[in-house]
Amino acid sequence: MTLVSPDEFVEQTTPRPPPAQAEQDTRALLELGDRLVRSLFDTGLRLNTIRMEFDVDGLTTAAADKHHTAIVDLLAELDSMIRTTGTAMLSLTATAPMGELRSRRRR
């Protein structure tokens, strides 16, 4: 019986995706991250515009209602973006090989 180290065991038992698939997954991950960052930046700009409107004296009820609707829409878009990104990340990482376990020392 030949003994192998845990690292060798992981290397022998962990299926590795073909290089082309790994490149495709990396590209998909980068595109997903880029889309997420751009969407979050856009959401931040839109929220900043709404915040500036609330800083102005004499905000009318109609304007407040309009901003309320805009905030509700932004939150719905943000929720959708988070769900879509989460689902896409799960599908990408589900096919990725398991890396070595890392342990942290607590102090």
MIDREN-733843 format. One record per residue: y, x, z of N, C-alpha, C, O, CB in turn; residue number from 1; residue in one letter. Coordinates in steps of 0.2 Angstrom, whole numbers, plus 5000, padded with zeros to 4 digits. Each point is the difference from the previous one (the first is absolute). Glycine has a CB too. Example, Ala and Ser with C-alpha at 12.3 -4.5 7.8 and 13.67 -1.06 7.14 Angstrom:
<kenus>
+------+------+------+-------+-------+-------+------+------+------+------+------+------+-------+-------+-------+-----+---+
| n_py | n_px | n_pz | ca_py | ca_px | ca_pz | c_py | c_px | c_pz | o_py | o_px | o_pz | cb_py | cb_px | cb_pz |   k | r |
+------+------+------+-------+-------+-------+------+------+------+------+------+------+-------+-------+-------+-----+---+
| 4972 | 5066 | 5039 |  5006 |  4996 |  5000 | 5006 | 5004 | 5000 | 4999 | 5005 | 5003 |  4995 |  4986 |  5003 |   1 | A |
| 5011 | 5007 | 4990 |  5006 |  5004 |  5001 | 5005 | 4996 | 5003 | 5006 | 5003 | 5001 |  4991 |  5003 |  4989 |   2 | S |
+------+------+------+-------+-------+-------+------+------+------+------+------+------+-------+-------+-------+-----+---+
</kenus>
This chain:
<kenus>
+------+------+------+-------+-------+-------+------+------+------+------+------+------+-------+-------+-------+-----+---+
| n_py | n_px | n_pz | ca_py | ca_px | ca_pz | c_py | c_px | c_pz | o_py | o_px | o_pz | cb_py | cb_px | cb_pz |   k | r |
+------+------+------+-------+-------+-------+------+------+------+------+------+------+-------+-------+-------+-----+---+
| 4994 | 5004 | 5000 |  5006 |  4996 |  5000 | 5006 | 5004 | 5000 | 5001 | 5005 | 5004 |  4993 |  4986 |  5002 |   1 | M |
| 5011 | 5008 | 4989 |  5006 |  5004 |  5000 | 5006 | 4996 | 5003 | 5001 | 4994 | 4999 |  4995 |  5011 |  4991 |   2 | T |
| 5007 | 4998 | 5015 |  5006 |  4997 |  5003 | 5006 | 5002 | 4996 | 5001 | 5005 | 4997 |  4994 |  4996 |  5014 |   3 | L |
| 5009 | 4993 | 4988 |  5007 |  5001 |  4997 | 5005 | 4999 | 5005 | 4999 | 4996 | 5004 |  4996 |  5001 |  4984 |   4 | V |
| 5011 | 5006 | 5010 |  5006 |  4998 |  5004 | 5002 | 4993 | 4999 | 4999 | 4998 | 4994 |  5004 |  5015 |  5006 |   5 | S |
| 5001 | 4984 | 5004 |  5003 |  4994 |  4999 | 5004 | 5000 | 4993 | 5000 | 4995 | 4997 |  5001 |  5002 |  5015 |   6 | P |
| 5003 | 5008 | 4987 |  5004 |  5001 |  4994 | 4996 | 4999 | 4994 | 5001 | 4997 | 4995 |  5007 |  5010 |  5011 |   7 | D |
| 4986 | 4997 | 4994 |  4996 |  5000 |  4994 | 4996 | 4993 | 4999 | 4999 | 4998 | 4995 |  4999 |  5015 |  5007 |   8 | E |
| 5001 | 4984 | 5004 |  4997 |  4993 |  4999 | 5005 | 4996 | 4997 | 4998 | 4996 | 4996 |  4995 |  5006 |  5014 |   9 | F |
| 5013 | 4998 | 4992 |  5005 |  4995 |  4997 | 5001 | 5002 | 4993 | 5000 | 4995 | 4995 |  5006 |  5004 |  5015 |  10 | V |
| 4994 | 5007 | 4988 |  5000 |  5002 |  4993 | 4994 | 4998 | 4996 | 5001 | 4998 | 4994 |  5006 |  5012 |  5009 |  11 | E |
| 4988 | 4990 | 5000 |  4994 |  4998 |  4996 | 4999 | 4992 | 5000 | 4997 | 4998 | 4995 |  4997 |  5013 |  5009 |  12 | Q |
| 5008 | 4986 | 5000 |  4999 |  4992 |  5000 | 5006 | 4996 | 4998 | 5000 | 4994 | 4998 |  4993 |  5008 |  5011 |  13 | T |
| 5013 | 5001 | 4991 |  5006 |  4997 |  4997 | 5001 | 5000 | 4993 | 5000 | 5005 | 4997 |  5006 |  4998 |  5014 |  14 | T |
| 4993 | 4991 | 4986 |  5001 |  5000 |  4992 | 5007 | 5002 | 4998 | 5005 | 4997 | 5003 |  4986 |  4994 |  4996 |  15 | P |
| 5010 | 5013 | 4997 |  5006 |  5002 |  4997 | 5002 | 4996 | 4994 | 4996 | 5000 | 4995 |  5003 |  5012 |  5010 |  16 | R |
| 5007 | 4985 | 4994 |  5001 |  4997 |  4993 | 5001 | 5005 | 4995 | 5002 | 5006 | 5001 |  5004 |  4985 |  5005 |  17 | P |
| 4993 | 5008 | 4988 |  5001 |  5004 |  4994 | 5007 | 5002 | 5000 | 5004 | 4997 | 5002 |  4986 |  4998 |  4992 |  18 | P |
| 5011 | 5012 | 5004 |  5007 |  5002 |  5000 | 5005 | 4995 | 4996 | 5006 | 4999 | 5002 |  4990 |  5013 |  4998 |  19 | P |
| 5002 | 4985 | 4995 |  5004 |  4995 |  4996 | 5002 | 4994 | 5004 | 5006 | 4998 | 5001 |  4989 |  5006 |  4989 |  20 | A |
| 5000 | 4994 | 5014 |  5001 |  4994 |  5005 | 5005 | 5002 | 5005 | 5004 | 4996 | 5002 |  4985 |  4999 |  4996 |  21 | Q |
| 5010 | 5011 | 5005 |  5005 |  5003 |  5005 | 5007 | 5000 | 4998 | 5004 | 4998 | 5004 |  4986 |  5008 |  5001 |  22 | A |
| 5011 | 4997 | 4989 |  5006 |  5000 |  4997 | 5003 | 4993 | 4999 | 5006 | 4999 | 5002 |  4991 |  5012 |  4992 |  23 | E |
| 4999 | 4985 | 5004 |  5003 |  4993 |  4999 | 5002 | 4997 | 5006 | 5005 | 4996 | 5001 |  4987 |  5003 |  4989 |  24 | Q |
| 5004 | 5002 | 5016 |  5001 |  4997 |  5006 | 5006 | 5003 | 5003 | 5005 | 4996 | 5003 |  4983 |  5002 |  4999 |  25 | D |
| 5013 | 5008 | 4997 |  5006 |  5004 |  5002 | 5006 | 4997 | 4997 | 5006 | 4999 | 5003 |  4988 |  5011 |  4999 |  26 | T |
| 5006 | 4989 | 4991 |  5006 |  4997 |  4997 | 5001 | 4993 | 5002 | 5006 | 4998 | 5001 |  4991 |  5009 |  4989 |  27 | R |
| 4998 | 4989 | 5011 |  5001 |  4993 |  5002 | 5003 | 5000 | 5007 | 5005 | 4996 | 5002 |  4985 |  5001 |  4992 |  28 | A |
| 5008 | 5008 | 5011 |  5003 |  5000 |  5006 | 5008 | 5002 | 5000 | 5004 | 4998 | 5003 |  4984 |  5005 |  5001 |  29 | L |
| 5013 | 5002 | 4992 |  5007 |  5002 |  4999 | 5004 | 4995 | 4997 | 5006 | 4999 | 5002 |  4990 |  5012 |  4996 |  30 | L |
| 5002 | 4985 | 4997 |  5004 |  4995 |  4997 | 5001 | 4994 | 5005 | 5005 | 4997 | 5001 |  4990 |  5006 |  4988 |  31 | E |
| 5000 | 4996 | 5015 |  5000 |  4995 |  5006 | 5005 | 5002 | 5005 | 5004 | 4996 | 5002 |  4984 |  5001 |  4996 |  32 | L |
| 5012 | 5009 | 5004 |  5005 |  5002 |  5005 | 5007 | 5000 | 4997 | 5005 | 4998 | 5003 |  4987 |  5009 |  5002 |  33 | G |
| 5009 | 4995 | 4988 |  5007 |  5000 |  4997 | 5002 | 4993 | 5000 | 5006 | 4998 | 5001 |  4991 |  5012 |  4992 |  34 | D |
| 4999 | 4985 | 5005 |  5002 |  4993 |  5000 | 5002 | 4997 | 5006 | 5005 | 4997 | 5001 |  4987 |  5002 |  4990 |  35 | R |
| 5004 | 5003 | 5015 |  5002 |  4998 |  5006 | 5006 | 5003 | 5003 | 5004 | 4996 | 5002 |  4984 |  5003 |  5000 |  36 | L |
| 5014 | 5007 | 4997 |  5006 |  5003 |  5002 | 5006 | 4997 | 4996 | 5005 | 4998 | 5003 |  4989 |  5013 |  4999 |  37 | V |
| 5005 | 4988 | 4992 |  5005 |  4997 |  4996 | 5002 | 4992 | 5002 | 5006 | 4998 | 5001 |  4991 |  5009 |  4989 |  38 | R |
| 4997 | 4990 | 5012 |  5001 |  4993 |  5002 | 5004 | 5000 | 5007 | 5004 | 4996 | 5001 |  4986 |  5000 |  4992 |  39 | S |
| 5008 | 5008 | 5011 |  5003 |  5001 |  5007 | 5007 | 5002 | 4999 | 5004 | 4997 | 5004 |  4985 |  5005 |  5001 |  40 | L |
| 5013 | 5002 | 4991 |  5006 |  5002 |  4999 | 5005 | 4994 | 4998 | 5005 | 4999 | 5002 |  4991 |  5013 |  4995 |  41 | F |
| 5001 | 4985 | 4998 |  5003 |  4994 |  4997 | 5001 | 4995 | 5005 | 5006 | 4997 | 5001 |  4990 |  5005 |  4988 |  42 | D |
| 4999 | 4996 | 5016 |  5001 |  4996 |  5005 | 5005 | 5002 | 5005 | 5004 | 4996 | 5002 |  4984 |  5001 |  4997 |  43 | T |
| 5013 | 5009 | 5002 |  5005 |  5003 |  5005 | 5007 | 4999 | 4997 | 5004 | 4998 | 5004 |  4988 |  5010 |  5000 |  44 | G |
| 5009 | 4993 | 4990 |  5006 |  4999 |  4997 | 5002 | 4993 | 5000 | 5006 | 4998 | 5001 |  4992 |  5011 |  4991 |  45 | L |
| 4998 | 4986 | 5007 |  5001 |  4993 |  5000 | 5002 | 4998 | 5007 | 5004 | 4996 | 5001 |  4988 |  5002 |  4989 |  46 | R |
| 5004 | 5004 | 5015 |  5002 |  4999 |  5007 | 5006 | 5003 | 5002 | 5004 | 4996 | 5004 |  4984 |  5003 |  4998 |  47 | L |
| 5014 | 5007 | 4996 |  5007 |  5003 |  5001 | 5005 | 4995 | 4997 | 5005 | 4999 | 5004 |  4990 |  5013 |  4996 |  48 | N |
| 5004 | 4986 | 4994 |  5005 |  4995 |  4997 | 5001 | 4994 | 5004 | 5006 | 4998 | 5002 |  4991 |  5007 |  4987 |  49 | T |
| 4998 | 4992 | 5014 |  5001 |  4994 |  5004 | 5003 | 5002 | 5007 | 5004 | 4996 | 5002 |  4986 |  4999 |  4992 |  50 | I |
| 5008 | 5011 | 5009 |  5003 |  5002 |  5006 | 5008 | 5000 | 4999 | 5003 | 4999 | 5005 |  4986 |  5007 |  4998 |  51 | R |
| 5013 | 4997 | 4992 |  5007 |  5001 |  4999 | 5004 | 4993 | 4999 | 5005 | 5000 | 5002 |  4992 |  5011 |  4992 |  52 | M |
| 4999 | 4984 | 5003 |  5003 |  4994 |  5000 | 5001 | 4997 | 5007 | 5005 | 4996 | 5001 |  4990 |  5002 |  4988 |  53 | E |
| 5001 | 5003 | 5016 |  5000 |  4998 |  5006 | 5005 | 5003 | 5004 | 5003 | 4998 | 5005 |  4985 |  4999 |  4995 |  54 | F |
| 5014 | 5009 | 4998 |  5006 |  5004 |  5004 | 5007 | 4997 | 4998 | 5004 | 5002 | 5004 |  4988 |  5008 |  4996 |  55 | D |
| 5008 | 4987 | 4995 |  5007 |  4997 |  4998 | 5001 | 4994 | 5004 | 4996 | 4996 | 5002 |  5003 |  5008 |  4986 |  56 | V |
| 5008 | 4996 | 5014 |  5002 |  4994 |  5005 | 5000 | 4994 | 4995 | 5002 | 5000 | 4994 |  5005 |  5008 |  5014 |  57 | D |
| 4992 | 4986 | 4995 |  5001 |  4994 |  4997 | 4994 | 4998 | 4995 | 5001 | 4997 | 4995 |  5011 |  5005 |  5005 |  58 | G |
| 4982 | 5000 | 5002 |  4994 |  4998 |  4997 | 4999 | 4992 | 5000 | 5000 | 4998 | 5005 |  4995 |  5014 |  4997 |  59 | L |
| 5005 | 4985 | 4992 |  4999 |  4993 |  5000 | 4993 | 4998 | 5001 | 4995 | 5004 | 4999 |  5015 |  4995 |  4993 |  60 | T |
| 4989 | 4995 | 5010 |  4993 |  4997 |  5001 | 4996 | 5000 | 4993 | 4994 | 5002 | 5000 |  5010 |  4991 |  5009 |  61 | T |
| 4999 | 5006 | 4986 |  4997 |  5000 |  4993 | 4998 | 5007 | 4999 | 4994 | 5002 | 4997 |  5013 |  4989 |  4999 |  62 | A |
| 4997 | 5014 | 5005 |  4998 |  5007 |  4999 | 4995 | 5002 | 5005 | 4995 | 5004 | 4998 |  5016 |  4999 |  4998 |  63 | A |
| 4989 | 4995 | 5010 |  4995 |  5002 |  5005 | 4993 | 4997 | 4997 | 4995 | 5003 | 5001 |  5013 |  4997 |  5009 |  64 | A |
| 4992 | 4994 | 4988 |  4994 |  4997 |  4997 | 4997 | 5004 | 4994 | 4994 | 5000 | 4999 |  5010 |  4988 |  5005 |  65 | D |
| 5001 | 5014 | 4992 |  4998 |  5004 |  4994 | 4996 | 5006 | 5002 | 4995 | 5002 | 4997 |  5015 |  4993 |  4996 |  66 | K |
| 4993 | 5008 | 5012 |  4998 |  5007 |  5002 | 4993 | 4999 | 5004 | 4995 | 5004 | 5000 |  5016 |  5000 |  5001 |  67 | H |
| 4988 | 4990 | 5003 |  4994 |  4998 |  5003 | 4995 | 5000 | 4995 | 4994 | 5002 | 5001 |  5012 |  4992 |  5008 |  68 | H |
| 4995 | 5002 | 4985 |  4995 |  4999 |  4995 | 4998 | 5007 | 4997 | 4994 | 5001 | 4998 |  5011 |  4988 |  4999 |  69 | T |
| 5000 | 5015 | 5002 |  4999 |  5007 |  4997 | 4995 | 5004 | 5005 | 4996 | 5004 | 4997 |  5016 |  4996 |  4997 |  70 | A |
| 4990 | 5000 | 5012 |  4996 |  5003 |  5005 | 4992 | 4998 | 5000 | 4996 | 5004 | 5000 |  5015 |  4998 |  5007 |  71 | I |
| 4989 | 4991 | 4993 |  4993 |  4997 |  5000 | 4996 | 5002 | 4993 | 4994 | 5002 | 5001 |  5010 |  4988 |  5006 |  72 | V |
| 5000 | 5011 | 4988 |  4997 |  5002 |  4993 | 4998 | 5007 | 5001 | 4994 | 5002 | 4998 |  5012 |  4990 |  4995 |  73 | D |
| 4998 | 5012 | 5010 |  4999 |  5008 |  5001 | 4993 | 5001 | 5004 | 4996 | 5004 | 4998 |  5017 |  4998 |  5001 |  74 | L |
| 4987 | 4994 | 5006 |  4994 |  5001 |  5005 | 4994 | 4997 | 4996 | 4995 | 5003 | 5001 |  5012 |  4995 |  5009 |  75 | L |
| 4993 | 4997 | 4986 |  4994 |  4998 |  4997 | 4998 | 5005 | 4995 | 4994 | 5002 | 4999 |  5010 |  4986 |  5002 |  76 | A |
| 5001 | 5015 | 4995 |  4998 |  5006 |  4995 | 4998 | 5006 | 5004 | 4995 | 5003 | 4998 |  5014 |  4993 |  4994 |  77 | E |
| 4993 | 5006 | 5014 |  4998 |  5005 |  5004 | 4993 | 4999 | 5002 | 4996 | 5004 | 5000 |  5016 |  4998 |  5004 |  78 | L |
| 4986 | 4992 | 4998 |  4994 |  4998 |  5002 | 4995 | 5001 | 4995 | 4994 | 5003 | 5001 |  5010 |  4989 |  5007 |  79 | D |
| 4998 | 5005 | 4986 |  4995 |  5001 |  4994 | 4999 | 5007 | 4998 | 4995 | 5002 | 4998 |  5010 |  4987 |  4998 |  80 | S |
| 5001 | 5015 | 5004 |  4999 |  5007 |  4998 | 4995 | 5004 | 5005 | 4996 | 5004 | 4998 |  5016 |  4996 |  4998 |  81 | M |
| 4989 | 4998 | 5011 |  4995 |  5004 |  5005 | 4993 | 4998 | 4999 | 4996 | 5004 | 5000 |  5014 |  4996 |  5008 |  82 | I |
| 4989 | 4993 | 4990 |  4993 |  4998 |  4999 | 4997 | 5003 | 4994 | 4995 | 5002 | 5000 |  5008 |  4987 |  5005 |  83 | R |
| 5001 | 5011 | 4989 |  4998 |  5003 |  4994 | 4998 | 5007 | 5001 | 4995 | 5003 | 4997 |  5012 |  4989 |  4996 |  84 | T |
| 4998 | 5012 | 5010 |  4999 |  5007 |  5001 | 4994 | 5001 | 5004 | 4996 | 5005 | 4999 |  5016 |  4997 |  5000 |  85 | T |
| 4987 | 4995 | 5007 |  4994 |  5000 |  5004 | 4994 | 4999 | 4997 | 4995 | 5004 | 5000 |  5012 |  4993 |  5009 |  86 | G |
| 4993 | 4998 | 4987 |  4993 |  4999 |  4996 | 4999 | 5005 | 4995 | 4994 | 5002 | 4999 |  5008 |  4986 |  5002 |  87 | T |
| 5003 | 5014 | 4995 |  4999 |  5006 |  4995 | 4998 | 5006 | 5004 | 4995 | 5004 | 4997 |  5014 |  4991 |  4995 |  88 | A |
| 4994 | 5007 | 5014 |  4998 |  5006 |  5003 | 4993 | 4999 | 5003 | 4996 | 5005 | 4999 |  5016 |  4997 |  5004 |  89 | M |
| 4986 | 4992 | 4999 |  4993 |  5000 |  5002 | 4995 | 5001 | 4994 | 4995 | 5003 | 5001 |  5009 |  4989 |  5008 |  90 | L |
| 4998 | 5005 | 4985 |  4995 |  5001 |  4995 | 5000 | 5007 | 4998 | 4994 | 5003 | 4997 |  5008 |  4985 |  4999 |  91 | S |
| 5003 | 5016 | 5004 |  5000 |  5007 |  4998 | 4996 | 5004 | 5005 | 4996 | 5004 | 4998 |  5015 |  4995 |  4997 |  92 | L |
| 4991 | 5000 | 5012 |  4996 |  5004 |  5005 | 4993 | 4998 | 5001 | 4996 | 5004 | 5002 |  5015 |  4997 |  5003 |  93 | T |
| 4987 | 4993 | 4993 |  4993 |  4998 |  5001 | 4995 | 5004 | 4995 | 4995 | 5001 | 5002 |  5009 |  4988 |  5001 |  94 | A |
| 4999 | 5014 | 4992 |  4996 |  5004 |  4995 | 5001 | 5007 | 5001 | 4996 | 5004 | 4997 |  5005 |  4987 |  4995 |  95 | T |
| 5003 | 5011 | 5012 |  5001 |  5007 |  5002 | 4995 | 5003 | 5004 | 4998 | 4996 | 5005 |  5014 |  5002 |  4994 |  96 | A |
| 4986 | 5008 | 5001 |  4995 |  5003 |  5004 | 5003 | 5001 | 5007 | 5006 | 5001 | 5001 |  4989 |  5005 |  4990 |  97 | P |
| 5001 | 4993 | 5014 |  5002 |  5001 |  5007 | 5002 | 5008 | 5001 | 4996 | 5004 | 4998 |  4997 |  4986 |  5006 |  98 | M |
| 5012 | 5011 | 4999 |  5002 |  5007 |  5002 | 4997 | 5001 | 5007 | 4997 | 4996 | 5003 |  5014 |  5004 |  4990 |  99 | G |
| 4990 | 5007 | 5009 |  4997 |  5002 |  5006 | 5004 | 4996 | 5006 | 5006 | 4999 | 4999 |  4990 |  5012 |  4996 | 100 | E |
| 5001 | 4988 | 5010 |  5003 |  4996 |  5005 | 5004 | 5006 | 5004 | 4998 | 5005 | 5001 |  4993 |  4986 |  5000 | 101 | L |
| 5015 | 5006 | 5001 |  5004 |  5004 |  5004 | 5001 | 4998 | 5007 | 5001 | 4993 | 5001 |  5005 |  5010 |  4988 | 102 | R |
| 4994 | 5001 | 5016 |  5002 |  4997 |  5006 | 5006 | 5003 | 5003 | 5002 | 5006 | 4999 |  4986 |  4993 |  5003 | 103 | S |
| 5016 | 4997 | 5002 |  5006 |  5003 |  5003 | 4999 | 5001 | 5007 | 4996 | 4996 | 5003 |  5011 |  4998 |  4988 | 104 | R |
| 4996 | 5011 | 5011 |  5000 |  5001 |  5008 | 5006 | 4997 | 5003 | 5005 | 5001 | 4998 |  4989 |  5010 |  5000 | 105 | R |
| 5004 | 4985 | 5006 |  5006 |  4996 |  5004 | 5002 | 5005 | 5006 | 4996 | 5003 | 5003 |  5000 |  4985 |  4994 | 106 | R |
| 5011 | 5011 | 5004 |  5003 |  5004 |  5005 | 5003 | 4996 | 5005 | 5003 | 5002 | 5005 |  4999 |  5008 |  4987 | 107 | R |
+------+------+------+-------+-------+-------+------+------+------+------+------+------+-------+-------+-------+-----+---+
</kenus>
